[in-house]
Amino acid sequence: MPSKKKDTKKEPKSMGQRSFNSGYSVGLNLMSCVIVGMAIGYGIDVYFDTKPAFFLLFMFLGIAAGFRSIWYFMNAQAPAKPSSKVGEADGHDPGEGDATADDENQQSN
């Protein structure tokens, strides 16, 4: 008897859809950092009766946190450079000048 399950395989997302989702995520992250910062600053201003001081301070801190988050997101999305040998990508021989290799050499002597 044939199975009546639906085929639930998801098709891979196109490159355009992935870039749209990434852009949406970055924008939403920046906006949420700024809004949370402004809300915290407003709450402190109401509590201490210092109207614009903490609001502005935390707004700028929220902007900085948002850009920091974008920086980390973009660096995590950067494609890795393919290399055929370990250490070849940065022009460094893994055994040459390596602190752990030097320690092992000194211990064996």
C-alpha positions in Angstrom: 0.0 0.0 0.0 1.6 3.3 -1.0 2.4 5.9 1.7 0.2 9.0 1.8 2.9 11.2 3.2 3.5 14.4 1.4 6.9 15.2 0.0 8.3 17.7 2.6 11.7 18.2 0.9 12.5 21.9 0.8 14.1 23.3 -2.3 17.3 25.2 -1.6 16.9 28.9 -1.4 18.1 31.0 -4.3 21.1 33.4 -3.9 18.7 36.3 -4.2 16.5 35.0 -1.4 19.5 34.4 0.9 20.9 37.9 0.3 17.4 39.4 1.0 17.2 37.4 4.2 20.7 38.5 5.3 19.9 42.2 4.6 16.6 42.0 6.4 18.4 40.3 9.4 21.1 43.0 9.5 18.5 45.9 9.3 16.3 44.4 12.0 19.3 43.8 14.2 20.5 47.4 13.9 17.0 48.7 14.5 16.4 46.5 17.6 19.7 47.5 19.2 18.9 51.2 18.8 15.3 50.8 20.1 16.4 48.8 23.1 19.1 51.4 23.9 16.6 54.2 23.6 14.1 52.4 25.9 16.7 51.8 28.6 17.9 55.4 28.4 14.3 56.7 28.6 13.6 54.5 31.6 16.7 55.8 33.4 15.8 59.4 32.5 12.3 59.0 33.9 13.6 57.4 37.1 16.3 60.0 37.8 14.4 62.9 36.2 17.3 63.8 33.8 15.4 64.0 30.6 17.7 63.9 27.5 21.0 62.8 29.0 20.7 59.0 29.4 18.3 58.7 26.4 21.0 60.2 24.1 23.8 58.2 25.8 22.0 54.9 25.4 20.8 55.7 21.9 24.4 56.2 20.8 25.4 53.0 22.7 22.6 51.2 20.8 23.9 52.5 17.5 27.4 51.3 18.4 26.1 47.9 19.4 24.1 47.6 16.2 27.2 48.4 14.0 29.3 46.0 16.1 26.7 43.3 15.5 26.8 44.1 11.7 30.6 43.9 11.8 30.5 40.4 13.3 27.8 39.3 11.0 29.6 40.4 7.9 32.9 38.8 9.1 31.1 35.5 9.8 29.6 35.5 6.3 32.9 36.1 4.5 33.9 33.1 2.4 37.0 31.1 3.4 39.9 31.2 1.0 40.7 27.7 -0.3 44.2 26.5 0.2 45.9 23.2 -0.6 48.3 23.3 2.4 47.9 24.3 6.0 49.4 27.7 6.6 49.7 28.4 2.8 46.9 31.0 2.8 48.9 33.4 5.0 52.3 32.5 3.6 53.4 30.9 6.9 55.0 27.5 7.3 53.2 25.8 10.2 56.5 24.6 11.7 58.5 27.7 11.2 58.4 30.2 14.0 55.4 28.4 15.6 55.5 28.8 19.4 54.3 25.3 20.1 56.8 23.8 17.7 59.6 25.8 19.3 58.5 24.6 22.8 58.5 21.0 21.6 62.0 21.4 20.1 63.4 22.8 23.4 61.8 20.0 25.4 63.3 17.3 23.3 66.8 18.7 23.6 
